[in-house]
Amino acid sequence: MTICFKTTKWRFSLRQVGFLDDSPDPSPIPQDIMAMVQSAHDVLVAEWDKRYPENPVPGTGKESDEDD
């Protein structure tokens, strides 16, 4: 998912629960925003899985079982 502020964008991985890029530096993101992202992680994953059913977040029980 992407966190945007004015013209700055940070890519945040719902799979790895961390930022995908070293730049831009994520330290300017307010702690209350990051706390909200962390506390709402399950909801964000569920919404991602609904929007992108062909690319679900692993561990949600919705990924395909192609290897079975």
N, CA, C and O atoms as CSV, one atom per row, in Angstrom:
chain,resi,resn,atom,element,x,y,z
A,1,MET,N,N,0.842,-1.154,0.000
A,1,MET,CA,C,0.000,0.000,0.000
A,1,MET,C,C,0.893,1.224,0.000
A,1,MET,O,O,2.086,1.131,0.291
A,2,THR,N,N,0.320,2.368,-0.325
A,2,THR,CA,C,1.099,3.597,-0.407
A,2,THR,C,C,0.578,4.622,0.588
A,2,THR,O,O,-0.623,4.880,0.660
A,3,ILE,N,N,1.483,5.195,1.346
A,3,ILE,CA,C,1.170,6.293,2.261
A,3,ILE,C,C,1.612,7.567,1.557
A,3,ILE,O,O,2.775,7.693,1.171
A,4,CYS,N,N,0.689,8.516,1.385
A,4,CYS,CA,C,0.980,9.754,0.651
A,4,CYS,C,C,0.857,10.970,1.558
A,4,CYS,O,O,-0.032,11.043,2.406
A,5,PHE,N,N,1.766,11.924,1.365
A,5,PHE,CA,C,1.689,13.224,2.021
A,5,PHE,C,C,2.218,14.248,1.038
A,5,PHE,O,O,3.396,14.230,0.681
A,6,LYS,N,N,1.342,15.141,0.604
A,6,LYS,CA,C,1.663,16.125,-0.433
A,6,LYS,C,C,2.223,15.384,-1.640
A,6,LYS,O,O,1.505,14.587,-2.244
A,7,THR,N,N,3.468,15.616,-2.010
A,7,THR,CA,C,4.025,14.935,-3.190
A,7,THR,C,C,4.918,13.758,-2.828
A,7,THR,O,O,5.510,13.139,-3.713
A,8,THR,N,N,5.025,13.439,-1.539
A,8,THR,CA,C,5.879,12.328,-1.094
A,8,THR,C,C,5.039,11.071,-0.919
A,8,THR,O,O,3.938,11.114,-0.371
A,9,LYS,N,N,5.577,9.953,-1.393
A,9,LYS,CA,C,4.883,8.666,-1.295
A,9,LYS,C,C,5.835,7.616,-0.737
A,9,LYS,O,O,6.989,7.505,-1.151
A,10,TRP,N,N,5.313,6.850,0.216
A,10,TRP,CA,C,6.067,5.753,0.811
A,10,TRP,C,C,5.328,4.459,0.516
A,10,TRP,O,O,4.127,4.362,0.765
A,11,ARG,N,N,6.031,3.461,-0.012
A,11,ARG,CA,C,5.416,2.154,-0.275
A,11,ARG,C,C,5.619,1.272,0.953
A,11,ARG,O,O,6.746,1.052,1.396
A,12,PHE,N,N,4.505,0.769,1.496
A,12,PHE,CA,C,4.517,-0.051,2.703
A,12,PHE,C,C,4.030,-1.447,2.347
A,12,PHE,O,O,2.975,-1.605,1.733
A,13,SER,N,N,4.798,-2.457,2.732
A,13,SER,CA,C,4.456,-3.842,2.415
A,13,SER,C,C,3.549,-4.442,3.484
A,13,SER,O,O,3.920,-4.511,4.655
A,14,LEU,N,N,2.370,-4.871,3.077
A,14,LEU,CA,C,1.478,-5.582,3.989
A,14,LEU,C,C,1.997,-6.994,4.253
A,14,LEU,O,O,1.679,-7.589,5.282
A,15,ARG,N,N,2.789,-7.527,3.336
A,15,ARG,CA,C,3.336,-8.874,3.492
A,15,ARG,C,C,4.512,-8.896,4.474
A,15,ARG,O,O,4.586,-9.764,5.344
A,16,GLN,N,N,5.422,-7.941,4.327
A,16,GLN,CA,C,6.629,-7.889,5.157
A,16,GLN,C,C,6.462,-6.963,6.358
A,16,GLN,O,O,7.320,-6.925,7.240
A,17,VAL,N,N,5.364,-6.221,6.391
A,17,VAL,CA,C,5.062,-5.246,7.438
A,17,VAL,C,C,6.249,-4.296,7.630
A,17,VAL,O,O,6.810,-4.178,8.719
A,18,GLY,N,N,6.602,-3.637,6.550
A,18,GLY,CA,C,7.692,-2.678,6.565
A,18,GLY,C,C,7.734,-1.907,5.260
A,18,GLY,O,O,7.000,-2.212,4.320
A,19,PHE,N,N,8.598,-0.907,5.211
A,19,PHE,CA,C,8.712,-0.092,4.012
A,19,PHE,C,C,9.507,-0.818,2.945
A,19,PHE,O,O,10.470,-1.524,3.245
A,20,LEU,N,N,9.101,-0.642,1.705
A,20,LEU,CA,C,9.734,-1.332,0.584
A,20,LEU,C,C,10.977,-0.615,0.074
A,20,LEU,O,O,11.846,-1.239,-0.537
A,21,ASP,N,N,11.070,0.684,0.318
A,21,ASP,CA,C,12.162,1.471,-0.243
A,21,ASP,C,C,12.944,2.187,0.864
A,21,ASP,O,O,12.389,2.516,1.912
A,22,ASP,N,N,14.226,2.421,0.621
A,22,ASP,CA,C,15.050,3.201,1.549
A,22,ASP,C,C,14.774,4.693,1.415
A,22,ASP,O,O,14.955,5.456,2.364
A,23,SER,N,N,14.338,5.098,0.235
A,23,SER,CA,C,14.076,6.503,-0.029
A,23,SER,C,C,12.690,6.633,-0.644
A,23,SER,O,O,12.353,5.885,-1.561
A,24,PRO,N,N,11.887,7.563,-0.160
A,24,PRO,CA,C,12.193,8.586,0.833
A,24,PRO,C,C,12.201,8.010,2.248
A,24,PRO,O,O,11.560,7.001,2.542
A,25,ASP,N,N,12.944,8.684,3.096
A,25,ASP,CA,C,13.053,8.295,4.503
A,25,ASP,C,C,11.666,8.338,5.154
A,25,ASP,O,O,10.998,9.371,5.094
A,26,PRO,N,N,11.217,7.239,5.775
A,26,PRO,CA,C,9.888,7.222,6.384
A,26,PRO,C,C,9.793,7.924,7.738
A,26,PRO,O,O,8.701,8.008,8.300
A,27,SER,N,N,10.907,8.433,8.279
A,27,SER,CA,C,10.861,9.047,9.611
A,27,SER,C,C,9.931,10.258,9.721
A,27,SER,O,O,9.460,10.533,10.825
A,28,PRO,N,N,9.634,11.009,8.631
A,28,PRO,CA,C,8.692,12.123,8.769
A,28,PRO,C,C,7.230,11.691,8.968
A,28,PRO,O,O,6.387,12.519,9.313
A,29,ILE,N,N,6.926,10.414,8.755
A,29,ILE,CA,C,5.537,9.956,8.941
A,29,ILE,C,C,5.229,10.002,10.439
A,29,ILE,O,O,5.949,9.399,11.235
A,30,PRO,N,N,4.168,10.709,10.831
A,30,PRO,CA,C,3.829,10.804,12.252
A,30,PRO,C,C,3.597,9.434,12.885
A,30,PRO,O,O,3.042,8.535,12.253
A,31,GLN,N,N,4.022,9.285,14.129
A,31,GLN,CA,C,3.880,8.019,14.845
A,31,GLN,C,C,2.423,7.589,14.960
A,31,GLN,O,O,2.145,6.390,14.950
A,32,ASP,N,N,1.480,8.531,15.068
A,32,ASP,CA,C,0.072,8.132,15.173
A,32,ASP,C,C,-0.429,7.510,13.873
A,32,ASP,O,O,-1.300,6.641,13.897
A,33,ILE,N,N,0.119,7.950,12.736
A,33,ILE,CA,C,-0.242,7.327,11.456
A,33,ILE,C,C,0.298,5.907,11.404
A,33,ILE,O,O,-0.415,4.984,11.010
A,34,MET,N,N,1.558,5.725,11.802
A,34,MET,CA,C,2.147,4.389,11.784
A,34,MET,C,C,1.447,3.471,12.786
A,34,MET,O,O,1.272,2.283,12.511
A,35,ALA,N,N,1.048,3.997,13.930
A,35,ALA,CA,C,0.305,3.191,14.910
A,35,ALA,C,C,-1.025,2.744,14.327
A,35,ALA,O,O,-1.453,1.611,14.547
A,36,MET,N,N,-1.684,3.631,13.582
A,36,MET,CA,C,-2.954,3.278,12.946
A,36,MET,C,C,-2.744,2.187,11.895
A,36,MET,O,O,-3.529,1.243,11.814
A,37,VAL,N,N,-1.695,2.314,11.097
A,37,VAL,CA,C,-1.407,1.309,10.066
A,37,VAL,C,C,-1.157,-0.046,10.727
A,37,VAL,O,O,-1.661,-1.069,10.263
A,38,GLN,N,N,-0.387,-0.051,11.801
A,38,GLN,CA,C,-0.090,-1.312,12.478
A,38,GLN,C,C,-1.328,-1.903,13.150
A,38,GLN,O,O,-1.543,-3.113,13.090
A,39,SER,N,N,-2.135,-1.070,13.782
A,39,SER,CA,C,-3.320,-1.595,14.462
A,39,SER,C,C,-4.401,-2.037,13.477
A,39,SER,O,O,-5.221,-2.898,13.795
A,40,ALA,N,N,-4.399,-1.449,12.291
A,40,ALA,CA,C,-5.406,-1.797,11.280
A,40,ALA,C,C,-4.868,-2.789,10.250
A,40,ALA,O,O,-5.495,-2.993,9.209
A,41,HIS,N,N,-3.721,-3.408,10.522
A,41,HIS,CA,C,-3.090,-4.296,9.545
A,41,HIS,C,C,-4.045,-5.380,9.039
A,41,HIS,O,O,-4.119,-5.618,7.834
A,42,ASP,N,N,-4.771,-6.034,9.937
A,42,ASP,CA,C,-5.688,-7.103,9.515
A,42,ASP,C,C,-6.779,-6.575,8.593
A,42,ASP,O,O,-7.143,-7.236,7.621
A,43,VAL,N,N,-7.298,-5.398,8.888
A,43,VAL,CA,C,-8.333,-4.784,8.046
A,43,VAL,C,C,-7.746,-4.398,6.695
A,43,VAL,O,O,-8.375,-4.623,5.661
A,44,LEU,N,N,-6.557,-3.823,6.689
A,44,LEU,CA,C,-5.906,-3.449,5.440
A,44,LEU,C,C,-5.632,-4.677,4.566
A,44,LEU,O,O,-5.823,-4.626,3.351
A,45,VAL,N,N,-5.191,-5.764,5.169
A,45,VAL,CA,C,-4.953,-7.009,4.429
A,45,VAL,C,C,-6.269,-7.534,3.855
A,45,VAL,O,O,-6.313,-7.936,2.692
A,46,ALA,N,N,-7.327,-7.538,4.641
A,46,ALA,CA,C,-8.628,-8.025,4.160
A,46,ALA,C,C,-9.120,-7.185,2.984
A,46,ALA,O,O,-9.646,-7.721,2.009
A,47,GLU,N,N,-8.948,-5.879,3.077
A,47,GLU,CA,C,-9.371,-5.001,1.978
A,47,GLU,C,C,-8.506,-5.224,0.737
A,47,GLU,O,O,-9.013,-5.226,-0.385
A,48,TRP,N,N,-7.202,-5.412,0.941
A,48,TRP,CA,C,-6.307,-5.717,-0.183
A,48,TRP,C,C,-6.772,-7.006,-0.867
A,48,TRP,O,O,-6.894,-7.059,-2.090
A,49,ASP,N,N,-7.029,-8.039,-0.065
A,49,ASP,CA,C,-7.435,-9.332,-0.623
A,49,ASP,C,C,-8.757,-9.227,-1.379
A,49,ASP,O,O,-8.949,-9.918,-2.380
A,50,LYS,N,N,-9.666,-8.380,-0.919
A,50,LYS,CA,C,-10.933,-8.173,-1.639
A,50,LYS,C,C,-10.694,-7.469,-2.969
A,50,LYS,O,O,-11.276,-7.832,-3.992
A,51,ARG,N,N,-9.838,-6.468,-2.940
A,51,ARG,CA,C,-9.594,-5.679,-4.147
A,51,ARG,C,C,-8.733,-6.428,-5.166
A,51,ARG,O,O,-8.921,-6.283,-6.374
A,52,TYR,N,N,-7.794,-7.224,-4.672
A,52,TYR,CA,C,-6.867,-7.958,-5.538
A,52,TYR,C,C,-6.921,-9.451,-5.216
A,52,TYR,O,O,-5.944,-9.997,-4.704
A,53,PRO,N,N,-8.033,-10.123,-5.502
A,53,PRO,CA,C,-8.161,-11.547,-5.149
A,53,PRO,C,C,-7.145,-12.441,-5.855
A,53,PRO,O,O,-6.860,-13.542,-5.381
A,54,GLU,N,N,-6.597,-11.985,-6.977
A,54,GLU,CA,C,-5.597,-12.772,-7.698
A,54,GLU,C,C,-4.206,-12.625,-7.086
A,54,GLU,O,O,-3.277,-13.329,-7.483
A,55,ASN,N,N,-4.055,-11.704,-6.110
A,55,ASN,CA,C,-2.758,-11.437,-5.486
A,55,ASN,C,C,-2.933,-11.235,-3.971
A,55,ASN,O,O,-2.584,-10.179,-3.444
A,56,PRO,N,N,-3.469,-12.241,-3.275
A,56,PRO,CA,C,-3.722,-12.066,-1.834
A,56,PRO,C,C,-2.437,-12.032,-1.023
A,56,PRO,O,O,-1.393,-12.517,-1.459
A,57,VAL,N,N,-2.534,-11.456,0.154
A,57,VAL,CA,C,-1.410,-11.429,1.087
A,57,VAL,C,C,-1.273,-12.833,1.687
A,57,VAL,O,O,-2.249,-13.356,2.226
A,58,PRO,N,N,-0.085,-13.460,1.608
A,58,PRO,CA,C,0.090,-14.796,2.177
A,58,PRO,C,C,-0.249,-14.832,3.672
A,58,PRO,O,O,-0.039,-13.864,4.403
A,59,GLY,N,N,-0.774,-15.968,4.091
A,59,GLY,CA,C,-1.118,-16.131,5.499
A,59,GLY,C,C,-2.557,-15.773,5.817
A,59,GLY,O,O,-2.991,-15.894,6.962
A,60,THR,N,N,-3.310,-15.327,4.799
A,60,THR,CA,C,-4.706,-14.960,5.043
A,60,THR,C,C,-5.646,-16.115,4.735
A,60,THR,O,O,-6.856,-16.002,4.930
A,61,GLY,N,N,-5.087,-17.243,4.246
A,61,GLY,CA,C,-5.924,-18.391,3.925
A,61,GLY,C,C,-6.564,-18.297,2.555
A,61,GLY,O,O,-7.344,-19.169,2.174
A,62,LYS,N,N,-6.242,-17.243,1.806
A,62,LYS,CA,C,-6.867,-17.054,0.501
A,62,LYS,C,C,-5.913,-17.305,-0.646
A,62,LYS,O,O,-6.325,-17.274,-1.805
A,63,GLU,N,N,-4.640,-17.555,-0.348
A,63,GLU,CA,C,-3.694,-17.799,-1.428
A,63,GLU,C,C,-3.991,-19.160,-2.063
A,63,GLU,O,O,-4.545,-20.053,-1.421
A,64,SER,N,N,-3.616,-19.295,-3.315
A,64,SER,CA,C,-3.915,-20.542,-4.025
A,64,SER,C,C,-3.025,-21.659,-3.542
A,64,SER,O,O,-1.932,-21.416,-3.031
A,65,ASP,N,N,-3.488,-22.880,-3.702
A,65,ASP,CA,C,-2.746,-24.071,-3.300
A,65,ASP,C,C,-2.243,-24.798,-4.547
A,65,ASP,O,O,-2.537,-25.979,-4.735
A,66,GLU,N,N,-1.490,-24.103,-5.396
A,66,GLU,CA,C,-1.027,-24.665,-6.656
A,66,GLU,C,C,-0.073,-25.819,-6.447
A,66,GLU,O,O,0.011,-26.695,-7.308
A,67,ASP,N,N,0.661,-25.860,-5.325
A,67,ASP,CA,C,1.647,-26.905,-5.109
A,67,ASP,C,C,1.040,-28.191,-4.569
A,67,ASP,O,O,1.717,-29.219,-4.551
A,68,ASP,N,N,-0.223,-28.166,-4.125
A,68,ASP,CA,C,-0.866,-29.360,-3.558
A,68,ASP,C,C,-1.375,-30.291,-4.626
A,68,ASP,O,O,-1.941,-31.339,-4.314
